[in-house]
Amino acid sequence: MIELAGIIILGILSQWVAWKFKIPAILPLILIGLLVGPIAAEFLSSDGTKWIEPIWNGEKGLFPGESLYYFVSLAISIILFEGGLTLKRSEIKNVGPVITKLITLGSAITFFGAGIVAHYVFNLGWELSFLFSGLIIVTGPTVITPILRNIPLKKDISTVLKWEGILIDPIGALVAVLVFEFISVDGGSGFTKTALMEFGKILLFGTTFGFTFAHALAFSINKKMIPHYLLNVVSLSAVLLVFVLSELFAHESGLLAVVVMGMVLGNGKLANLKELLYFKESLSILLISILFILLSANINIEDLLLLYTWKTATLFAIVVFVIRPLAVFTSTRKSKLKFNEKLFISWVGPRGIVAAGIASLFGSKLIKQGVEGAEYITPLVFMIVLGTVLFNATTARLFAKMVGVFLKSSDAILIVGASSPARLIAKYLTDNEKRVILIDSNKNFIQKSLKAGLEAFEIDIYNQDLTDNIELNDVGYLIAMTGSEAVNKFAVDSFSENFGEKGAYRLATSEEILRKNISIDEQRGFFTPKDDYINLSEAFRDNPKIYEVEIETEADYNTMTTKLFNELKSVLLFVKKDDKLYLMSEFEKEQLAKDNCTLIYLGKNVEVIKPNK
């Protein structure tokens, strides 16, 4: 009981440590697993036993006999199903040729390149060599996102790395599953007719069960045959049912079935897909936490000693410094990415949780089948995973600065709210070469924004943590201009630390507009000096245009701003000076010289009045 509770507590503690220090969770999970497992047995226990012993003498421990194998199989099936849910056909089409080539051509280069190197460096059989290479194809967002979260990068670089990790996870897992199943159908004895027939059965039953049950589950959910409170647990039961049934009809076809099931559901018209994803994500975090402490603890010192050779360093160096850059540079050939951007993408390629989990499962299975060299699979993949995560986590920021992709200034603007006035303001800023991102929970507003050529995302800020989005790393300004005063305050309070490096601003509330004694410091946090959402909307409704007025002297500035402040149908937005655009509140706060500038405002065109000289 103590060991079971300890695994869960240590697992969630590792997840918290990863969040706190912004590192991939796999790093503390594996290190703690090694600490309570082989390290404790070798150096800390007086009797040479592990603090957490998944299997002991084959029949004792937390998971005696085949129990660990069954638990790992079921846990991996749920994790892969969740990965399959995230793989969208539309994303593959829309993410651009660079990412498409990375997950196809780049994966092929990694698969064949790493397989050949593993064969000649460690003298593994071709089948095991290509199983190893299939397992290290995957990167995964859970390892890339924490590494890049605090590195301000151009949107193109962040997008490539983010979507490569999301899309390649289930693809790499699928490749590894297919290679493993081909090996296991005939005991790894070679490419016989029987092996091909068994492999065909696995493909047939895996895809058939996955496809059929996905449509059956989607039909049941959409027709409301499942009550809402049972939705998540019924879906979980369906995944486990598909896995077990597929295994009964064709041994080793279960993992393929759940990946296919997830992909079909993720690309279908499922009404509750987001809710299902949230549940599976939470469940995957718990399973991953338990799984990796168990798997790391199950490794023995003898397994680690297999890696104590120059061959390990050679394999790691070739995978990281030769195969990864070759895959990236080949996939990005003739793209708009610059050489230094390609170099940085080549540098960042940490392997993920799926690779380590499936490696442990497949390695233990193949050892039991007596496949020669199978004892190398788990430690080699763990070495690649732990090595790349450590390497990238410690060097990515420094390397970004060295190659010149580190953004010294975060000037992008995040606007919370995509109403008509917000879209007009965003269009003006975009036309002035500013990167602007609109977010809103209103689907109609987002669709209109996208039609206008603006960058926009349908996001509910109460339900989604924006700080996980590495594509927003270059955001330095936060502007909240929704019709809800509560949402505006929440956005500034919650996200100004991450996205308000240059300033976090919001529309004033109706109560603040009526107050006469509001302080200057409070006003400096307003998007406009004196306007709430109603004023902004009425100004836009009566005259949806943005005007620019050239200002020569400070007297002109004072006269014009006073007139605009007194005109309820006009809203003063920005000041342009020395080719730089400032928010009105920002300009006033900076106390810059108020001559030779341009005032930008929305609404009624105000007649320019020159002061008496």
TIRODREN-408942 format. One record per residue (C-alpha): x, y, z; residue number from 1. Coordinates in steps of 0.02 Angstrom, whole numbers, plus 50000, padded with zeros to 5 digits. Layout:
// TIRODREN-408942
ATOM,X,Y,Z,NUM
...
This chain:
// TIRODREN-408942
ATOM,50000,50000,50000,1
ATOM,50141,50121,50045,2
ATOM,50229,50087,49881,3
ATOM,50071,50113,49776,4
ATOM,50030,50276,49866,5
ATOM,50212,50329,49853,6
ATOM,50213,50305,49664,7
ATOM,50061,50417,49641,8
ATOM,50125,50549,49763,9
ATOM,50299,50552,49685,10
ATOM,50224,50556,49511,11
ATOM,50113,50707,49544,12
ATOM,50255,50791,49639,13
ATOM,50364,50767,49484,14
ATOM,50229,50846,49376,15
ATOM,50222,50995,49496,16
ATOM,50412,51013,49496,17
ATOM,50409,51009,49305,18
ATOM,50277,51146,49302,19
ATOM,50365,51252,49432,20
ATOM,50535,51247,49348,21
ATOM,50464,51241,49171,22
ATOM,50551,51080,49121,23
ATOM,50480,50925,49035,24
ATOM,50391,50813,49162,25
ATOM,50480,50660,49092,26
ATOM,50644,50722,49167,27
ATOM,50598,50718,49353,28
ATOM,50489,50563,49326,29
ATOM,50630,50459,49254,30
ATOM,50758,50525,49378,31
ATOM,50646,50485,49529,32
ATOM,50610,50313,49456,33
ATOM,50795,50277,49438,34
ATOM,50826,50343,49614,35
ATOM,50697,50231,49700,36
ATOM,50741,50084,49586,37
ATOM,50915,50035,49528,38
ATOM,51009,50175,49618,39
ATOM,50926,50134,49785,40
ATOM,50963,49948,49759,41
ATOM,51146,49977,49720,42
ATOM,51193,50119,49837,43
ATOM,51057,50159,49965,44
ATOM,50981,49995,50025,45
ATOM,51076,49890,50150,46
ATOM,51004,49728,50080,47
ATOM,51016,49776,49896,48
ATOM,50828,49792,49867,49
ATOM,50740,49931,49775,50
ATOM,50631,50054,49870,51
ATOM,50497,50025,49737,52
ATOM,50503,49851,49661,53
ATOM,50383,49826,49515,54
ATOM,50438,49644,49489,55
ATOM,50548,49541,49604,56
ATOM,50608,49367,49558,57
ATOM,50473,49361,49425,58
ATOM,50330,49324,49544,59
ATOM,50343,49454,49683,60
ATOM,50332,49643,49696,61
ATOM,50195,49766,49656,62
ATOM,50156,49684,49488,63
ATOM,50204,49500,49500,64
ATOM,50207,49386,49349,65
ATOM,50124,49464,49197,66
ATOM,50036,49604,49295,67
ATOM,50160,49742,49250,68
ATOM,50152,49693,49067,69
ATOM,49961,49704,49070,70
ATOM,49960,49871,49162,71
ATOM,50087,49949,49044,72
ATOM,49991,49884,48892,73
ATOM,49827,49960,48951,74
ATOM,49908,50124,49005,75
ATOM,49998,50144,48838,76
ATOM,49836,50107,48745,77
ATOM,49750,50253,48833,78
ATOM,49898,50370,48804,79
ATOM,49905,50324,48619,80
ATOM,49717,50345,48602,81
ATOM,49735,50522,48671,82
ATOM,49876,50553,48547,83
ATOM,49768,50491,48405,84
ATOM,49630,50612,48455,85
ATOM,49748,50759,48425,86
ATOM,49796,50707,48248,87
ATOM,49688,50806,48125,88
ATOM,49688,50789,47937,89
ATOM,49652,50975,47921,90
ATOM,49806,51017,48023,91
ATOM,49918,50914,47909,92
ATOM,49848,51011,47760,93
ATOM,49857,51182,47838,94
ATOM,50018,51184,47938,95
ATOM,50121,51210,47782,96
ATOM,50243,51113,47675,97
ATOM,50386,51124,47802,98
ATOM,50292,51032,47940,99
ATOM,50216,50910,47816,100
ATOM,50390,50865,47754,101
ATOM,50459,50853,47931,102
ATOM,50329,50725,47984,103
ATOM,50347,50626,47822,104
ATOM,50517,50646,47740,105
ATOM,50601,50694,47904,106
ATOM,50527,50542,47992,107
ATOM,50586,50428,47852,108
ATOM,50763,50497,47864,109
ATOM,50764,50472,48053,110
ATOM,50690,50297,48036,111
ATOM,50815,50232,47908,112
ATOM,50964,50334,47971,113
ATOM,50949,50286,48155,114
ATOM,50910,50106,48108,115
ATOM,51069,50090,48004,116
ATOM,51175,50171,48140,117
ATOM,51103,50060,48278,118
ATOM,51136,49905,48171,119
ATOM,51318,49944,48139,120
ATOM,51363,50026,48307,121
ATOM,51278,49900,48423,122
ATOM,51273,49752,48303,123
ATOM,51085,49735,48327,124
ATOM,50981,49638,48203,125
ATOM,50897,49740,48068,126
ATOM,50724,49711,48144,127
ATOM,50775,49775,48316,128
ATOM,50876,49918,48240,129
ATOM,50723,49981,48148,130
ATOM,50613,49957,48302,131
ATOM,50734,50071,48396,132
ATOM,50732,50199,48255,133
ATOM,50542,50193,48246,134
ATOM,50531,50229,48432,135
ATOM,50644,50383,48425,136
ATOM,50549,50466,48282,137
ATOM,50429,50546,48406,138
ATOM,50464,50712,48492,139
ATOM,50301,50764,48573,140
ATOM,50227,50929,48637,141
ATOM,50246,50877,48820,142
ATOM,50436,50889,48805,143
ATOM,50453,51031,48679,144
ATOM,50329,51153,48757,145
ATOM,50416,51172,48927,146
ATOM,50585,51195,48842,147
ATOM,50524,51333,48725,148
ATOM,50399,51416,48840,149
ATOM,50524,51546,48901,150
ATOM,50620,51569,48739,151
ATOM,50550,51713,48635,152
ATOM,50555,51652,48455,153
ATOM,50483,51703,48289,154
ATOM,50310,51631,48261,155
ATOM,50370,51523,48114,156
ATOM,50499,51431,48221,157
ATOM,50379,51402,48367,158
ATOM,50243,51342,48248,159
ATOM,50357,51217,48162,160
ATOM,50419,51143,48326,161
ATOM,50248,51140,48408,162
ATOM,50155,51057,48265,163
ATOM,50294,50935,48226,164
ATOM,50281,50874,48406,165
ATOM,50091,50860,48401,166
ATOM,50077,50774,48233,167
ATOM,50228,50659,48243,168
ATOM,50181,50581,48412,169
ATOM,50045,50462,48349,170
ATOM,50135,50440,48182,171
ATOM,50296,50384,48265,172
ATOM,50199,50272,48385,173
ATOM,50108,50193,48238,174
ATOM,50272,50158,48147,175
ATOM,50347,50079,48304,176
ATOM,50190,49974,48332,177
ATOM,50195,49909,48152,178
ATOM,50381,49867,48161,179
ATOM,50360,49780,48328,180
ATOM,50211,49681,48267,181
ATOM,50308,49624,48114,182
ATOM,50449,49565,48227,183
ATOM,50338,49480,48355,184
ATOM,50225,49382,48236,185
ATOM,50362,49256,48198,186
ATOM,50472,49273,48351,187
ATOM,50590,49389,48262,188
ATOM,50650,49247,48149,189
ATOM,50638,49342,47988,190
ATOM,50529,49388,47840,191
ATOM,50433,49225,47816,192
ATOM,50267,49195,47732,193
ATOM,50188,49159,47901,194
ATOM,50255,49323,47971,195
ATOM,50182,49421,47826,196
ATOM,50013,49336,47848,197
ATOM,50011,49372,48035,198
ATOM,50064,49551,48001,199
ATOM,49920,49567,47879,200
ATOM,49800,49501,48012,201
ATOM,49863,49631,48135,202
ATOM,49837,49772,48009,203
ATOM,49665,49705,47963,204
ATOM,49596,49681,48138,205
ATOM,49684,49833,48211,206
ATOM,49615,49954,48081,207
ATOM,49444,49868,48070,208
ATOM,49411,49867,48257,209
ATOM,49478,50043,48279,210
ATOM,49375,50113,48134,211
ATOM,49215,50021,48178,212
ATOM,49212,50058,48364,213
ATOM,49258,50240,48334,214
ATOM,49105,50264,48225,215
ATOM,48996,50167,48347,216
ATOM,49053,50275,48494,217
ATOM,49033,50436,48395,218
ATOM,48856,50384,48343,219
ATOM,48810,50344,48524,220
ATOM,48877,50510,48588,221
ATOM,48800,50617,48451,222
ATOM,48629,50531,48470,223
ATOM,48639,50562,48659,224
ATOM,48624,50377,48696,225
ATOM,48754,50402,48834,226
ATOM,48710,50518,48979,227
ATOM,48828,50663,49000,228
ATOM,48893,50609,49171,229
ATOM,48944,50439,49098,230
ATOM,49022,50508,48939,231
ATOM,49204,50503,48992,232
ATOM,49200,50336,49082,233
ATOM,49104,50252,48940,234
ATOM,49234,50318,48817,235
ATOM,49373,50250,48927,236
ATOM,49285,50082,48936,237
ATOM,49265,50081,48746,238
ATOM,49452,50110,48722,239
ATOM,49495,49966,48838,240
ATOM,49364,49855,48754,241
ATOM,49434,49890,48581,242
ATOM,49611,49855,48641,243
ATOM,49565,49688,48723,244
ATOM,49450,49627,48582,245
ATOM,49578,49668,48448,246
ATOM,49711,49575,48548,247
ATOM,49598,49422,48559,248
ATOM,49573,49414,48370,249
ATOM,49753,49458,48323,250
ATOM,49888,49461,48455,251
ATOM,49981,49629,48462,252
ATOM,49849,49723,48360,253
ATOM,49774,49817,48509,254
ATOM,49890,49968,48505,255
ATOM,49858,49993,48320,256
ATOM,49671,49982,48351,257
ATOM,49668,50119,48484,258
ATOM,49776,50237,48380,259
ATOM,49659,50214,48232,260
ATOM,49508,50237,48346,261
ATOM,49578,50400,48414,262
ATOM,49620,50466,48240,263
ATOM,49445,50427,48174,264
ATOM,49358,50508,48323,265
ATOM,49473,50659,48317,266
ATOM,49431,50688,48134,267
ATOM,49245,50652,48147,268
ATOM,49099,50763,48195,269
ATOM,49098,50725,48380,270
ATOM,48996,50848,48483,271
ATOM,49093,50823,48645,272
ATOM,49269,50804,48576,273
ATOM,49344,50945,48681,274
ATOM,49272,50876,48841,275
ATOM,49335,50702,48796,276
ATOM,49508,50773,48761,277
ATOM,49516,50862,48929,278
ATOM,49470,50702,49021,279
ATOM,49593,50594,48924,280
ATOM,49729,50724,48949,281
ATOM,49704,50722,49139,282
ATOM,49700,50532,49139,283
ATOM,49856,50524,49031,284
ATOM,49950,50638,49153,285
ATOM,49907,50521,49298,286
ATOM,49952,50364,49199,287
ATOM,50114,50440,49134,288
ATOM,50164,50490,49311,289
ATOM,50136,50313,49376,290
ATOM,50203,50228,49220,291
ATOM,50372,50312,49210,292
ATOM,50416,50293,49392,293
ATOM,50372,50109,49378,294
ATOM,50467,50082,49215,295
ATOM,50621,50177,49274,296
ATOM,50619,50083,49440,297
ATOM,50605,49918,49346,298
ATOM,50770,49949,49256,299
ATOM,50915,49856,49334,300
ATOM,51096,49909,49355,301
ATOM,51141,49775,49228,302
ATOM,51032,49864,49098,303
ATOM,51118,50029,49133,304
ATOM,51290,49948,49121,305
ATOM,51247,49896,48942,306
ATOM,51258,50082,48900,307
ATOM,51426,50106,48986,308
ATOM,51522,50102,48822,309
ATOM,51586,50219,48687,310
ATOM,51453,50148,48572,311
ATOM,51317,50237,48671,312
ATOM,51400,50407,48652,313
ATOM,51428,50373,48467,314
ATOM,51246,50327,48437,315
ATOM,51183,50479,48536,316
ATOM,51299,50599,48444,317
ATOM,51251,50534,48272,318
ATOM,51064,50541,48311,319
ATOM,51073,50718,48382,320
ATOM,51208,50801,48277,321
ATOM,51193,50711,48109,322
ATOM,51023,50627,48083,323
ATOM,50914,50765,48159,324
ATOM,50998,50907,48061,325
ATOM,50994,50801,47901,326
ATOM,50807,50771,47923,327
ATOM,50772,50956,47959,328
ATOM,50880,51031,47821,329
ATOM,50813,50907,47693,330
ATOM,50632,50941,47744,331
ATOM,50653,51131,47745,332
ATOM,50744,51141,47578,333
ATOM,50676,51284,47471,334
ATOM,50570,51347,47617,335
ATOM,50565,51526,47679,336
ATOM,50657,51480,47839,337
ATOM,50830,51557,47856,338
ATOM,50987,51454,47888,339
ATOM,50997,51502,48072,340
ATOM,50813,51457,48096,341
ATOM,50841,51286,48019,342
ATOM,50993,51265,48130,343
ATOM,50892,51300,48287,344
ATOM,50753,51180,48236,345
ATOM,50887,51049,48206,346
ATOM,50956,51079,48381,347
ATOM,50789,51056,48469,348
ATOM,50727,50878,48451,349
ATOM,50693,50802,48623,350
ATOM,50614,50630,48621,351
ATOM,50455,50608,48719,352
ATOM,50353,50507,48840,353
ATOM,50273,50395,48709,354
ATOM,50444,50336,48649,355
ATOM,50502,50285,48823,356
ATOM,50337,50204,48870,357
ATOM,50320,50098,48714,358
ATOM,50505,50051,48721,359
ATOM,50483,49978,48895,360
ATOM,50329,49881,48840,361
ATOM,50406,49814,48679,362
ATOM,50574,49779,48759,363
ATOM,50500,49670,48896,364
ATOM,50390,49578,48770,365
ATOM,50535,49540,48653,366
ATOM,50647,49482,48795,367
ATOM,50512,49357,48846,368
ATOM,50502,49299,48665,369
ATOM,50689,49267,48669,370
ATOM,50733,49390,48530,371
ATOM,50921,49413,48526,372
ATOM,50977,49590,48574,373
ATOM,50804,49640,48642,374
ATOM,50883,49688,48809,375
ATOM,50958,49841,48723,376
ATOM,50793,49919,48666,377
ATOM,50730,49991,48831,378
ATOM,50896,50062,48896,379
ATOM,50945,50132,48725,380
ATOM,50780,50224,48702,381
ATOM,50783,50286,48883,382
ATOM,50960,50350,48849,383
ATOM,50901,50446,48695,384
ATOM,50748,50516,48786,385
ATOM,50839,50570,48944,386
ATOM,50992,50630,48848,387
ATOM,50897,50738,48723,388
ATOM,50783,50813,48856,389
ATOM,50931,50858,48967,390
ATOM,51031,50921,48819,391
ATOM,50893,51030,48747,392
ATOM,50829,51093,48915,393
ATOM,51002,51157,48962,394
ATOM,51061,51226,48794,395
ATOM,50908,51283,48694,396
ATOM,50903,51461,48763,397
ATOM,51090,51487,48745,398
ATOM,51093,51413,48570,399
ATOM,50947,51524,48518,400
ATOM,51051,51676,48567,401
ATOM,51207,51608,48481,402
ATOM,51122,51581,48313,403
ATOM,51021,51742,48322,404
ATOM,50842,51676,48332,405
ATOM,50814,51739,48511,406
ATOM,50697,51888,48503,407
ATOM,50774,52030,48602,408
ATOM,50610,52125,48604,409
ATOM,50436,52051,48622,410
ATOM,50327,52168,48520,411
ATOM,50180,52060,48468,412
ATOM,50008,52112,48534,413
ATOM,49880,51993,48610,414
ATOM,49704,52064,48604,415
ATOM,49573,51977,48712,416
ATOM,49409,52004,48620,417
ATOM,49374,51998,48433,418
ATOM,49223,52112,48417,419
ATOM,49204,52229,48268,420
ATOM,49303,52374,48347,421
ATOM,49439,52253,48402,422
ATOM,49452,52182,48225,423
ATOM,49466,52357,48150,424
ATOM,49604,52404,48274,425
ATOM,49694,52239,48243,426
ATOM,49687,52268,48055,427
ATOM,49763,52441,48075,428
ATOM,49903,52372,48183,429
ATOM,49936,52228,48063,430
ATOM,49944,52350,47917,431
ATOM,50077,52443,48017,432
ATOM,50183,52285,48025,433
ATOM,50134,52233,48201,434
ATOM,50098,52052,48242,435
ATOM,49924,52046,48321,436
ATOM,49836,51893,48391,437
ATOM,49651,51900,48429,438
ATOM,49572,51776,48549,439
ATOM,49388,51757,48591,440
ATOM,49267,51621,48644,441
ATOM,49141,51686,48515,442
ATOM,49158,51571,48363,443
ATOM,49072,51696,48248,444
ATOM,49195,51835,48294,445
ATOM,49343,51720,48262,446
ATOM,49277,51667,48092,447
ATOM,49255,51849,48042,448
ATOM,49431,51887,48101,449
ATOM,49504,51745,47998,450
ATOM,49406,51801,47845,451
ATOM,49483,51974,47866,452
ATOM,49656,51894,47860,453
ATOM,49691,51917,48046,454
ATOM,49775,51791,48161,455
ATOM,49639,51732,48279,456
ATOM,49601,51586,48395,457
ATOM,49440,51526,48475,458
ATOM,49493,51518,48658,459
ATOM,49400,51530,48823,460
ATOM,49527,51611,48940,461
ATOM,49440,51534,49091,462
ATOM,49465,51357,49026,463
ATOM,49630,51364,48935,464
ATOM,49802,51409,49000,465
ATOM,49874,51526,48869,466
ATOM,50047,51510,48944,467
ATOM,50061,51336,48867,468
ATOM,50051,51410,48692,469
ATOM,50231,51429,48634,470
ATOM,50173,51522,48478,471
ATOM,50137,51672,48592,472
ATOM,50316,51685,48656,473
ATOM,50345,51847,48561,474
ATOM,50195,51935,48639,475
ATOM,50243,52088,48741,476
ATOM,50077,52182,48748,477
ATOM,49911,52123,48818,478
ATOM,49752,52220,48779,479
ATOM,49584,52163,48850,480
ATOM,49437,52242,48758,481
ATOM,49290,52123,48774,482
ATOM,49114,52177,48819,483
ATOM,49134,52094,48989,484
ATOM,49218,52198,49124,485
ATOM,49250,52038,49225,486
ATOM,49337,51953,49078,487
ATOM,49446,52106,49047,488
ATOM,49501,52114,49229,489
ATOM,49531,51926,49235,490
ATOM,49637,51930,49077,491
ATOM,49749,52070,49143,492
ATOM,49763,51994,49317,493
ATOM,49799,51818,49254,494
ATOM,49908,51844,49101,495
ATOM,49997,52011,49118,496
ATOM,50150,51927,49192,497
ATOM,50171,51816,49039,498
ATOM,50110,51929,48899,499
ATOM,50122,52104,48970,500
ATOM,50310,52130,48971,501
ATOM,50287,52298,48881,502
ATOM,50118,52333,48961,503
ATOM,49947,52257,49002,504
ATOM,49796,52365,48964,505
ATOM,49608,52349,48971,506
ATOM,49454,52453,48938,507
ATOM,49390,52554,49084,508
ATOM,49233,52495,49173,509
ATOM,49072,52596,49175,510
ATOM,49099,52632,49359,511
ATOM,49275,52696,49328,512
ATOM,49213,52810,49189,513
ATOM,49092,52892,49312,514
ATOM,49224,52917,49446,515
ATOM,49301,53091,49447,516
ATOM,49448,53054,49560,517
ATOM,49527,52907,49470,518
ATOM,49716,52915,49488,519
ATOM,49841,52939,49347,520
ATOM,49920,52770,49385,521
ATOM,49753,52683,49364,522
ATOM,49722,52773,49200,523
ATOM,49890,52712,49135,524
ATOM,49821,52535,49142,525
ATOM,49676,52582,49026,526
ATOM,49682,52546,48840,527
ATOM,49611,52720,48810,528
ATOM,49616,52862,48937,529
ATOM,49427,52880,48961,530
ATOM,49328,52748,48867,531
ATOM,49235,52590,48910,532
ATOM,49165,52458,48791,533
ATOM,49005,52557,48763,534
ATOM,49099,52714,48706,535
ATOM,49211,52610,48593,536
ATOM,49063,52517,48515,537
ATOM,48961,52676,48486,538
ATOM,49108,52765,48406,539
ATOM,49134,52616,48290,540
ATOM,48948,52599,48251,541
ATOM,48929,52781,48198,542
ATOM,49093,52793,48101,543
ATOM,49198,52633,48084,544
ATOM,49356,52720,48025,545
ATOM,49528,52755,48095,546
ATOM,49602,52928,48064,547
ATOM,49779,52996,48077,548
ATOM,49818,53177,48121,549
ATOM,49991,53251,48102,550
ATOM,50050,53350,48253,551
ATOM,50191,53478,48241,552
ATOM,50203,53557,48414,553
ATOM,50159,53513,48593,554
ATOM,50024,53647,48588,555
ATOM,49945,53559,48438,556
ATOM,49953,53395,48535,557
ATOM,49867,53467,48690,558
ATOM,49731,53552,48587,559
ATOM,49692,53398,48483,560
ATOM,49692,53274,48627,561
ATOM,49577,53387,48729,562
ATOM,49456,53397,48584,563
ATOM,49459,53208,48558,564
ATOM,49434,53177,48744,565
ATOM,49280,53288,48742,566
ATOM,49208,53207,48585,567
ATOM,49108,53056,48642,568
ATOM,49100,52983,48466,569
ATOM,49289,52977,48446,570
ATOM,49413,52865,48538,571
ATOM,49598,52909,48545,572
ATOM,49701,52749,48521,573
ATOM,49883,52771,48473,574
ATOM,50025,52894,48450,575
ATOM,50156,52869,48315,576
ATOM,50325,52951,48346,577
ATOM,50494,52919,48265,578
ATOM,50418,52776,48164,579
ATOM,50364,52688,48323,580
ATOM,50184,52657,48373,581
ATOM,50132,52683,48554,582
ATOM,49969,52650,48643,583
ATOM,49899,52814,48706,584
ATOM,49921,52765,48889,585
ATOM,50096,52700,48853,586
ATOM,50145,52862,48767,587
ATOM,50085,52967,48913,588
ATOM,50173,52853,49037,589
ATOM,50338,52865,48942,590
ATOM,50325,53056,48949,591
ATOM,50396,53074,48774,592
ATOM,50409,53239,48682,593
ATOM,50238,53283,48612,594
ATOM,50292,53366,48452,595
ATOM,50316,53295,48276,596
ATOM,50204,53146,48304,597
ATOM,50042,53073,48236,598
ATOM,49881,53048,48334,599
ATOM,49776,52896,48284,600
ATOM,49594,52885,48333,601
ATOM,49433,52791,48294,602
ATOM,49260,52861,48258,603
ATOM,49200,53034,48209,604
ATOM,49321,53139,48108,605
ATOM,49368,53287,48217,606
ATOM,49413,53454,48138,607
ATOM,49593,53500,48171,608
ATOM,49602,53664,48268,609
ATOM,49764,53760,48275,610
ATOM,49795,53855,48438,611
ATOM,49817,54041,48438,612
ATOM,49999,54091,48424,613
